[in-house]
Amino acid sequence: MSALTDYARAFAACPIVAILRGVRPDEVVAVAEALVSAGVGIVEVPLNSPEPLQSIRRLAGAFAGRAVVGAGTVLKVADVEQVAAAGGRFIVSPNTDAAVIAASKDAGLVSLPGFQTPTEAFTAIAAGADMLKYFPGEAATPAIIRALSAVVPASVPMLLVGGVAADTIERWTNTPIAGFGIGSSLYKAGDSPTAVAEKSMLFVAALRAAGRM
């Protein structure tokens, strides 16, 4: 199946992208196992983590058919090529870079660029973005997101990244936010797999309570 098909299926089952910023290759499989066992099926390794390509390579091998693995904080076309070679299947960026988006699509990967304004959103869509990442999420309100949705096509889902906790998921009920990128509320560098499992279960429970799973 295509990366987009697999990503969409995992996102429909649990609309969370788990962001493992700071994770090390020697711990990444155990941390991801805690996530996947709790029901989270999309795992992102930011490229400003230690040896991120090695972590992506290990995850891609360990979770083939169980989870979709990709990279975050992708800023250059060359990064896209390295992520693809390591087995990553999606590319997340904090910004809107048409060249990175186009390279992601050329490589057969899912593209999730960051945006805040309608100009950035339409630049990203024109370049081929599959989803839009509203970042930083701390700057968002439900009213802002609803206003953006008046012009941003509903066919391009919006992901909220930054400032999301399990007890704030409900705030985004009845808004166009399709899902959430969760970083430090789910994993902080050095967290044990047990700690990650506990936090994952809180998020999954919050999503179910909000009718998103």
Backbone as CSV, one residue per row, in Angstrom:
resi,resn,N_x,N_y,N_z,CA_x,CA_y,CA_z,C_x,C_y,C_z
1,MET,0.833,-1.197,0.000,0.000,0.000,0.000,0.874,1.257,0.000
2,SER,0.290,2.355,-0.425,1.026,3.605,-0.448,1.213,4.140,0.969
3,ALA,2.204,5.009,1.127,2.427,5.628,2.434,1.195,6.412,2.868
4,LEU,0.553,7.095,1.935,-0.621,7.897,2.288,-1.775,7.017,2.756
5,THR,-1.983,5.886,2.099,-3.045,4.965,2.504,-2.789,4.429,3.904
6,ASP,-1.558,4.007,4.166,-1.221,3.473,5.484,-1.332,4.552,6.558
7,TYR,-0.879,5.756,6.228,-0.957,6.863,7.180,-2.422,7.183,7.493
8,ALA,-3.241,7.272,6.453,-4.653,7.607,6.649,-5.351,6.555,7.498
9,ARG,-5.018,5.313,7.295,-5.632,4.235,8.069,-5.233,4.335,9.542
10,ALA,-3.948,4.567,9.798,-3.476,4.690,11.176,-4.063,5.924,11.849
11,PHE,-4.190,7.006,11.108,-4.730,8.249,11.645,-6.209,8.111,11.968
12,ALA,-6.929,7.390,11.122,-8.351,7.161,11.373,-8.562,6.328,12.631
13,ALA,-7.641,5.401,12.895,-7.759,4.550,14.080,-7.429,5.314,15.355
14,CYS,-6.448,6.220,15.271,-6.032,7.021,16.427,-5.390,8.300,15.897
15,PRO,-6.077,9.443,15.990,-5.589,10.672,15.363,-4.522,11.402,16.166
16,ILE,-3.470,10.676,16.489,-2.315,11.233,17.200,-1.047,10.907,16.418
17,VAL,-0.180,11.913,16.298,1.190,11.694,15.846,2.065,11.835,17.086
18,ALA,2.715,10.752,17.488,3.580,10.773,18.666,4.949,11.308,18.268
19,ILE,5.350,12.416,18.882,6.607,13.090,18.529,7.657,12.730,19.570
20,LEU,8.653,11.961,19.162,9.673,11.454,20.093,10.941,12.302,20.020
21,ARG,10.811,13.570,20.325,11.966,14.463,20.269,12.960,14.104,21.378
22,GLY,14.210,13.880,20.965,15.256,13.556,21.922,15.457,12.074,22.162
23,VAL,14.661,11.232,21.522,14.796,9.789,21.725,16.106,9.292,21.120
24,ARG,16.692,8.264,21.739,17.947,7.678,21.258,17.655,6.358,20.534
25,PRO,18.529,5.988,19.583,18.303,4.726,18.865,18.234,3.505,19.771
26,ASP,18.980,3.518,20.889,18.995,2.328,21.742,17.729,2.168,22.583
27,GLU,16.879,3.169,22.604,15.651,3.085,23.383,14.390,3.220,22.545
28,VAL,14.557,3.579,21.280,13.399,3.995,20.487,12.393,2.871,20.259
29,VAL,12.854,1.655,20.077,11.921,0.555,19.811,11.054,0.282,21.043
30,ALA,11.659,0.280,22.219,10.893,0.029,23.437,9.882,1.147,23.699
31,VAL,10.286,2.397,23.461,9.368,3.521,23.645,8.212,3.423,22.655
32,ALA,8.519,3.120,21.410,7.472,3.012,20.399,6.551,1.836,20.669
33,GLU,7.083,0.761,21.210,6.237,-0.391,21.547,5.187,0.004,22.585
34,ALA,5.565,0.859,23.528,4.608,1.336,24.521,3.487,2.125,23.852
35,LEU,3.842,2.946,22.871,2.852,3.728,22.145,1.919,2.838,21.332
36,VAL,2.518,1.966,20.560,1.732,1.117,19.656,0.818,0.188,20.445
37,SER,1.303,-0.341,21.552,0.477,-1.230,22.381,-0.719,-0.503,22.962
38,ALA,-0.577,0.820,23.174,-1.689,1.621,23.701,-2.669,2.031,22.610
39,GLY,-2.282,1.852,21.341,-3.176,2.188,20.240,-2.724,3.332,19.366
40,VAL,-1.553,3.896,19.643,-1.016,4.995,18.831,-0.195,4.396,17.690
41,GLY,-0.581,4.705,16.449,0.038,4.025,15.319,0.870,4.889,14.400
42,ILE,1.144,6.154,14.791,1.963,7.045,13.977,3.063,7.605,14.868
43,VAL,4.313,7.367,14.477,5.460,7.734,15.307,6.425,8.598,14.507
44,GLU,6.717,9.770,15.065,7.620,10.737,14.422,8.903,10.872,15.219
45,VAL,10.034,10.819,14.529,11.329,11.099,15.143,11.844,12.416,14.570
46,PRO,11.886,13.481,15.345,12.417,14.751,14.838,13.900,14.623,14.503
47,LEU,14.307,15.304,13.458,15.696,15.186,13.007,16.689,15.893,13.909
48,ASN,16.217,16.648,14.901,17.145,17.213,15.871,17.273,16.341,17.123
49,SER,16.916,15.066,16.974,17.139,14.061,18.011,18.483,13.388,17.774
50,PRO,19.035,12.685,18.770,20.309,11.975,18.561,20.181,10.878,17.500
51,GLU,21.042,10.903,16.506,21.066,9.872,15.455,19.660,9.527,14.952
52,PRO,18.926,10.503,14.485,17.515,10.262,14.133,17.316,9.258,13.013
53,LEU,18.194,9.251,12.041,18.009,8.318,10.922,18.175,6.872,11.378
54,GLN,19.063,6.663,12.340,19.215,5.317,12.890,17.951,4.907,13.640
55,SER,17.367,5.836,14.372,16.109,5.528,15.071,14.999,5.205,14.083
56,ILE,14.896,5.999,13.024,13.868,5.750,12.010,14.074,4.387,11.365
57,ARG,15.326,4.053,11.083,15.631,2.767,10.463,15.204,1.613,11.383
58,ARG,15.491,1.753,12.649,15.121,0.694,13.595,13.599,0.569,13.729
59,LEU,12.928,1.690,13.798,11.469,1.661,13.903,10.832,1.063,12.657
60,ALA,11.323,1.460,11.496,10.759,0.951,10.247,10.871,-0.563,10.170
61,GLY,11.973,-1.102,10.672,12.147,-2.545,10.664,11.303,-3.243,11.714
62,ALA,11.191,-2.632,12.879,10.502,-3.284,13.997,8.984,-3.208,13.892
63,PHE,8.460,-2.167,13.213,7.017,-1.946,13.243,6.349,-1.988,11.869
64,ALA,6.999,-2.633,10.914,6.389,-2.773,9.592,5.034,-3.462,9.726
65,GLY,3.980,-2.809,9.209,2.644,-3.365,9.290,1.912,-3.053,10.575
66,ARG,2.606,-2.463,11.561,1.977,-2.142,12.854,1.889,-0.645,13.103
67,ALA,2.821,0.105,12.555,2.835,1.552,12.777,3.462,2.227,11.568
68,VAL,3.148,3.504,11.408,3.716,4.317,10.334,4.762,5.228,10.964
69,VAL,5.954,5.197,10.411,7.100,5.899,10.993,7.563,6.992,10.047
70,GLY,7.921,8.145,10.610,8.421,9.224,9.767,9.296,10.170,10.551
71,ALA,9.580,11.313,9.952,10.509,12.276,10.523,9.857,13.633,10.702
72,GLY,10.287,14.349,11.744,9.865,15.720,11.956,11.039,16.670,11.919
73,THR,10.744,17.961,11.970,11.770,19.013,11.878,12.618,18.808,10.626
74,VAL,11.943,18.529,9.517,12.623,18.324,8.234,12.659,19.660,7.500
75,LEU,13.851,20.162,7.265,14.021,21.515,6.741,14.637,21.584,5.354
76,LYS,15.225,20.477,4.887,15.942,20.502,3.616,15.538,19.325,2.736
77,VAL,15.648,19.537,1.428,15.353,18.465,0.471,16.253,17.266,0.728
78,ALA,17.517,17.500,1.029,18.436,16.395,1.292,17.970,15.558,2.481
79,ASP,17.338,16.198,3.473,16.802,15.455,4.616,15.711,14.487,4.175
80,VAL,14.867,14.935,3.257,13.783,14.084,2.752,14.356,12.810,2.154
81,GLU,15.385,12.965,1.354,15.997,11.801,0.706,16.582,10.832,1.721
82,GLN,17.188,11.365,2.779,17.776,10.497,3.799,16.706,9.783,4.619
83,VAL,15.632,10.484,4.903,14.533,9.858,5.643,13.916,8.724,4.834
84,ALA,13.697,8.966,3.553,13.137,7.924,2.684,14.051,6.710,2.642
85,ALA,15.352,6.943,2.548,16.312,5.840,2.493,16.327,5.042,3.795
86,ALA,15.999,5.706,4.916,15.982,5.030,6.218,14.680,4.271,6.470
87,GLY,13.698,4.450,5.587,12.424,3.757,5.745,11.304,4.613,6.277
88,GLY,11.561,5.922,6.436,10.502,6.816,6.874,9.430,6.960,5.813
89,ARG,8.173,7.200,6.255,7.071,7.246,5.300,6.304,8.553,5.324
90,PHE,6.676,9.458,6.225,6.069,10.792,6.212,7.089,11.838,6.642
91,ILE,6.835,13.063,6.213,7.732,14.193,6.465,6.929,15.313,7.116
92,VAL,7.371,15.724,8.310,6.750,16.826,9.027,7.764,17.957,9.141
93,SER,7.316,19.171,8.877,8.189,20.346,8.993,7.510,21.394,9.858
94,PRO,8.304,22.275,10.487,7.701,23.353,11.262,7.287,24.536,10.396
95,ASN,7.665,24.495,9.124,7.460,25.625,8.210,6.847,25.149,6.902
96,THR,6.579,26.099,6.040,6.063,25.806,4.699,7.175,26.034,3.696
97,ASP,7.752,24.957,3.194,8.829,25.019,2.204,8.377,24.194,1.000
98,ALA,8.061,24.872,-0.088,7.499,24.185,-1.260,8.447,23.124,-1.795
99,ALA,9.754,23.372,-1.720,10.720,22.401,-2.240,10.720,21.126,-1.399
100,VAL,10.630,21.258,-0.099,10.587,20.089,0.783,9.290,19.306,0.564
101,ILE,8.190,20.022,0.411,6.904,19.360,0.154,6.960,18.587,-1.160
102,ALA,7.451,19.234,-2.210,7.533,18.576,-3.520,8.459,17.368,-3.471
103,ALA,9.571,17.492,-2.777,10.501,16.366,-2.664,9.855,15.210,-1.913
104,SER,9.071,15.525,-0.901,8.376,14.478,-0.141,7.423,13.702,-1.040
105,LYS,6.652,14.419,-1.838,5.711,13.755,-2.730,6.427,12.983,-3.829
106,ASP,7.511,13.528,-4.339,8.296,12.827,-5.364,8.839,11.508,-4.827
107,ALA,9.125,11.482,-3.516,9.664,10.274,-2.892,8.562,9.305,-2.459
108,GLY,7.303,9.682,-2.678,6.191,8.821,-2.300,5.841,8.885,-0.827
109,LEU,6.251,9.971,-0.167,6.006,10.121,1.262,4.825,11.051,1.520
110,VAL,4.266,10.957,2.714,3.195,11.849,3.142,3.824,13.165,3.585
111,SER,3.211,14.284,3.191,3.759,15.607,3.499,2.867,16.342,4.481
112,LEU,3.475,16.793,5.611,2.744,17.549,6.640,3.549,18.797,7.014
113,PRO,3.458,19.852,6.228,4.195,21.075,6.550,3.486,21.912,7.608
114,GLY,4.262,22.749,8.289,3.698,23.647,9.275,3.159,24.915,8.636
115,PHE,2.124,25.493,9.251,1.543,26.735,8.738,0.855,27.470,9.871
116,GLN,0.575,28.744,9.644,-0.293,29.524,10.530,-1.256,30.405,9.747
117,THR,-0.855,30.835,8.558,-1.665,31.800,7.814,-2.297,31.162,6.581
118,PRO,-3.353,31.779,6.031,-3.916,31.279,4.778,-2.888,31.260,3.641
119,THR,-2.006,32.246,3.605,-0.975,32.270,2.556,-0.106,31.027,2.644
120,GLU,0.349,30.684,3.850,1.171,29.484,4.020,0.371,28.228,3.694
121,ALA,-0.886,28.202,4.089,-1.716,27.024,3.815,-1.848,26.778,2.320
122,PHE,-2.134,27.828,1.560,-2.338,27.635,0.122,-1.027,27.398,-0.616
123,THR,0.072,27.936,-0.117,1.378,27.609,-0.677,1.672,26.127,-0.497
124,ALA,1.376,25.621,0.697,1.611,24.213,0.983,0.720,23.310,0.137
125,ILE,-0.541,23.669,0.032,-1.472,22.853,-0.758,-1.058,22.828,-2.226
126,ALA,-0.663,23.982,-2.752,-0.242,24.047,-4.157,0.988,23.180,-4.412
127,ALA,1.834,23.034,-3.392,3.044,22.216,-3.545,2.771,20.730,-3.370
128,GLY,1.568,20.376,-2.872,1.203,18.967,-2.760,1.015,18.434,-1.361
129,ALA,0.935,19.302,-0.355,0.792,18.838,1.032,-0.448,17.966,1.208
130,ASP,-0.298,16.913,2.001,-1.419,16.010,2.285,-2.218,16.455,3.497
131,MET,-1.532,17.025,4.478,-2.151,17.565,5.678,-1.443,18.866,6.018
132,LEU,-2.058,19.657,6.881,-1.459,20.903,7.332,-1.293,20.853,8.846
133,LYS,-0.108,21.223,9.287,0.215,21.210,10.714,0.154,22.635,11.247
134,TYR,-0.851,22.933,12.068,-0.913,24.258,12.690,0.090,24.271,13.825
135,PHE,1.097,25.161,13.684,2.195,25.197,14.647,2.692,26.622,14.819
136,PRO,2.951,27.039,16.075,2.739,26.278,17.303,1.289,26.318,17.762
137,GLY,0.820,25.187,18.247,-0.574,25.083,18.657,-0.945,25.987,19.814
138,GLU,0.060,26.392,20.581,-0.214,27.300,21.692,-0.822,28.616,21.218
139,ALA,-0.580,28.960,19.947,-1.099,30.218,19.397,-2.516,30.081,18.848
140,ALA,-3.049,28.877,18.846,-4.355,28.638,18.225,-5.488,28.763,19.232
141,THR,-6.646,29.123,18.719,-7.900,29.047,19.466,-8.916,28.366,18.562
142,PRO,-9.969,27.799,19.116,-11.006,27.231,18.250,-11.544,28.241,17.250
143,ALA,-11.658,29.507,17.654,-12.176,30.528,16.738,-11.234,30.753,15.562
144,ILE,-9.933,30.764,15.814,-8.961,30.937,14.727,-9.044,29.768,13.748
145,ILE,-9.109,28.562,14.284,-9.163,27.379,13.422,-10.441,27.381,12.586
146,ARG,-11.549,27.750,13.188,-12.806,27.807,12.416,-12.708,28.861,11.315
147,ALA,-12.078,29.988,11.604,-11.926,31.024,10.590,-11.053,30.538,9.437
148,LEU,-9.974,29.842,9.739,-9.120,29.293,8.688,-9.881,28.286,7.832
149,SER,-10.740,27.494,8.477,-11.462,26.448,7.744,-12.470,27.014,6.759
150,ALA,-12.769,28.303,6.876,-13.679,28.913,5.906,-13.049,28.983,4.521
151,VAL,-11.717,28.973,4.468,-11.035,29.064,3.169,-10.161,27.848,2.870
152,VAL,-9.612,27.208,3.894,-8.761,26.033,3.666,-9.655,24.848,3.311
153,PRO,-9.381,24.162,2.211,-10.246,23.050,1.792,-10.353,21.958,2.851
154,ALA,-11.547,21.461,3.059,-11.762,20.393,4.036,-11.055,19.104,3.630
155,SER,-10.703,18.994,2.361,-10.008,17.798,1.872,-8.563,17.718,2.350
156,VAL,-8.056,18.814,2.928,-6.702,18.830,3.472,-6.825,18.967,4.994
157,PRO,-6.731,17.864,5.727,-6.967,17.909,7.170,-5.937,18.765,7.901
158,MET,-6.373,19.343,9.028,-5.479,20.135,9.864,-5.128,19.377,11.145
159,LEU,-3.841,19.402,11.447,-3.296,18.770,12.640,-2.822,19.884,13.570
160,LEU,-3.165,19.808,14.846,-2.720,20.798,15.831,-1.504,20.244,16.562
161,VAL,-0.416,21.003,16.548,0.839,20.529,17.153,1.383,21.594,18.093
162,GLY,1.533,21.209,19.354,2.076,22.118,20.355,1.038,22.517,21.373
163,GLY,1.369,22.331,22.651,0.482,22.782,23.711,-0.733,21.924,23.963
164,VAL,-0.752,20.701,23.444,-1.915,19.824,23.618,-1.625,18.826,24.735
165,ALA,-2.531,18.755,25.700,-2.458,17.776,26.781,-3.713,16.910,26.745
166,ALA,-3.674,15.799,27.464,-4.838,14.901,27.458,-6.098,15.614,27.930
167,ASP,-5.934,16.531,28.881,-7.120,17.197,29.418,-7.550,18.425,28.616
168,THR,-6.883,18.680,27.479,-7.329,19.777,26.610,-7.860,19.289,25.265
169,ILE,-7.848,17.984,25.055,-8.366,17.417,23.797,-9.808,17.859,23.558
170,GLU,-10.597,17.834,24.618,-12.030,18.134,24.477,-12.265,19.555,23.972
171,ARG,-11.331,20.447,24.218,-11.472,21.840,23.771,-11.653,21.930,22.259
172,TRP,-11.117,20.961,21.543,-11.119,21.004,20.085,-12.245,20.202,19.464
173,THR,-13.175,19.724,20.309,-14.374,19.060,19.795,-15.190,20.072,18.986
174,ASN,-15.759,19.611,17.891,-16.568,20.466,17.008,-15.760,21.599,16.370
175,THR,-14.478,21.336,16.160,-13.647,22.241,15.357,-13.098,21.434,14.182
176,PRO,-12.521,22.111,13.183,-11.967,21.385,12.030,-10.658,20.657,12.306
177,ILE,-10.138,20.712,13.534,-8.903,19.991,13.848,-9.164,18.490,13.741
178,ALA,-8.406,17.842,12.847,-8.612,16.408,12.608,-7.860,15.534,13.601
179,GLY,-6.777,16.070,14.167,-5.964,15.282,15.081,-4.860,16.127,15.680
180,PHE,-3.937,15.458,16.371,-2.978,16.167,17.199,-1.577,15.569,17.072
181,GLY,-0.594,16.450,17.025,0.789,16.033,17.168,1.171,16.270,18.619
182,ILE,1.581,15.212,19.315,1.835,15.301,20.749,3.314,15.034,21.017
183,GLY,3.965,16.013,21.635,5.379,15.882,21.947,5.615,15.637,23.419
184,SER,6.003,16.692,24.139,6.446,16.521,25.523,5.360,16.038,26.467
185,SER,4.093,16.213,26.112,3.017,15.685,26.957,2.928,14.163,26.875
186,LEU,3.580,13.606,25.857,3.550,12.161,25.637,4.919,11.530,25.862
187,TYR,5.963,12.227,25.428,7.333,11.719,25.591,8.300,12.872,25.786
188,LYS,9.087,12.782,26.849,10.217,13.677,27.069,11.482,12.836,27.066
189,ALA,12.575,13.401,26.565,13.828,12.665,26.510,14.140,12.046,27.868
190,GLY,14.383,10.759,27.854,14.690,10.043,29.080,13.511,9.317,29.695
191,ASP,12.299,9.573,29.213,11.133,8.866,29.741,11.266,7.366,29.525
192,SER,10.844,6.594,30.502,10.852,5.140,30.367,9.665,4.682,29.528
193,PRO,9.749,3.493,28.944,8.591,2.956,28.228,7.351,2.861,29.108
194,THR,7.534,2.574,30.383,6.386,2.496,31.298,5.695,3.844,31.422
195,ALA,6.493,4.905,31.564,5.917,6.254,31.657,5.186,6.626,30.376
196,VAL,5.771,6.272,29.238,5.145,6.568,27.953,3.845,5.787,27.796
197,ALA,3.831,4.550,28.234,2.608,3.744,28.160,1.488,4.387,28.975
198,GLU,1.816,4.851,30.176,0.805,5.472,31.034,0.239,6.739,30.391
199,LYS,1.125,7.570,29.839,0.664,8.807,29.210,-0.116,8.514,27.928
200,SER,0.309,7.504,27.193,-0.403,7.126,25.975,-1.838,6.717,26.279
201,MET,-2.005,5.958,27.341,-3.346,5.498,27.701,-4.246,6.666,28.113
202,LEU,-3.673,7.698,28.744,-4.453,8.880,29.089,-4.936,9.589,27.832
203,PHE,-4.066,9.716,26.826,-4.465,10.368,25.582,-5.509,9.556,24.839
204,VAL,-5.326,8.254,24.786,-6.300,7.398,24.099,-7.661,7.497,24.790
205,ALA,-7.658,7.504,26.112,-8.918,7.636,26.849,-9.582,8.983,26.568
206,ALA,-8.758,10.048,26.487,-9.309,11.385,26.198,-9.904,11.445,24.804
207,LEU,-9.249,10.815,23.841,-9.775,10.785,22.476,-11.096,10.032,22.423
208,ARG,-11.176,8.926,23.122,-12.422,8.161,23.136,-13.544,8.963,23.790
209,ALA,-13.216,9.654,24.883,-14.228,10.450,25.566,-14.742,11.593,24.674
210,ALA,-13.850,12.081,23.804,-14.216,13.155,22.901,-14.861,12.653,21.610
211,GLY,-15.011,11.329,21.490,-15.634,10.746,20.298,-14.730,10.718,19.087
212,ARG,-13.411,10.736,19.299,-12.474,10.751,18.180,-11.874,9.381,17.905
213,MET,-12.240,8.385,18.688,-11.784,7.011,18.448,-12.983,6.075,18.641
